């Protein structure tokens, strides 16, 4: 009984994820390229749409104080509707450092609006401070 229930659940979830792709009114969401230099660290990022509102995310930050590069790989879920003019998202992934060789998970929340975006990334490490980003976001 458990196997049948699990197979039905996977089938329903799969249909709900693929169904909107097959509809005639489906309009694919864009990919995003982000640049941030207003608030340190300097940042370049890319959000690639996988399924409807789920994006694979890659970020690279340059930390001037430590002269280090920080990489983040993860996924986000973008809320399907705009709230006023904001496209709010949240997610997480793993954060790596080039020189210091650390690796730990992080959580993120943010928003895209007009040609701008903001992010708050909180590393899940004891005593770590969150990073803030604010910059340009280009759709294509």
N, C-alpha and C positions, 0 to 999 in steps of 0.2 A: 504494500500500500504506500509506503514512504517513497519508493522509487517512482511510482506512477504520479504521485502528488508533486514530486520534485520535477519530473519531466513536463507536467502540465504547467507548473510555475515558470520554468525556463521558456516554454513555448509562448506563454502569454507575454512575458517580459520581452522576448525576441520580437513578437508581433507588434507590441507597443513601440519598440525602438525603430523597426523597419517600416511600419505602416505609414508614418508621415512622409517618408522618402518616396513612397509609391503614389501619393496623392497628386492630383493634377495641379493643385494650388501651392505645392511645396516650392519654397524659394530658399536655396541653400544659403547658410550663414557664411559670412566672409572669414578669411584668415586675418590676423592682426600682426603688425610689426610695431614694436614700441621702442622709444628712445627717451631716456631720462637723464637730464643734467642739471635740473633746477635744485634738487635736493641730493646730497651725496648718498650713496655711491653713484658713479656714472654707470648707466645701465643700457643694455641692448637686449631685447627679448622678442620672441616669436611665439604666437599662439596659432596652432594648426587644428582646424576642425576635424574631429574624428567621426562623431555621430552627432546629429542635431545640435545639441547644446553642450557637448562634451569636447573639450579641447586638450591636446597635448601641448605642454608648455616647456620652452627652453629659455633660460635667462642667463646672462653673463653680466657680472658687476665688477667694476674696478674700484678697489679700496685704496685711495691715495695714502692714507696714514700708514697702512701696513704694506703698501706696494704689492698687493696680492690680487689675483683674479678669483672670483667666486662663481661657481656654476650651479644652476638649479635645473633639475629635470622633474617634471610632474604632470599633473592633470588638474583641470578646473571644470566646474560646472557653471555655465552662464544661465541665469534665470531667463526663461524664454520671453518674458515681457519686459518692456522698459518701465521703469518707475520714474515718472516725469520724463526726463531725458537721459537717465542713468541706466546702463546695462551692468547690473551687479553680478559678481561671480565670487566663488569660493572654491578652495581645493587644497592640494598639498603635494608633496613630493620629497625628493632628496636633495640636499645641498652639499656641494663638494668645494674644497679649497685647493688651489694649485700649490701654494708654498707650505701652508701649515698642515696639509694632509688630513684634515678632519672630514668627517662625513656624518651627517645626521639628518633626520626628517624635519620638515617645516610645514606650517599651515599658512595659507594666504587668503586674504579677502581683498576685494578691490572693485573698481568700476571703470567702465569706458564711457565717455561722454564727449560728444562733438569730435574734436581732434585731440582730446586730452584723455589721460587716464591717471588713476592713483592706485597704489598697492600698499598693503601692510603685510609684511612677511614676518612670521614669528618662528624662529628656530626652536625645535623641541629639545633643548639642551639646558641643563641646570645653569642658571645665571646668565643666559643669553638675552640680549636686548633685541627687540623687533627692529626691522629695517623698514623705512618708508620710501616710497617712490612717487614721483609726480612728473609727468612729461607728456610727450606727443605719442599718439596712437593712430596708425594709418591702416585703413581697411583695404583689402584687395581680394 
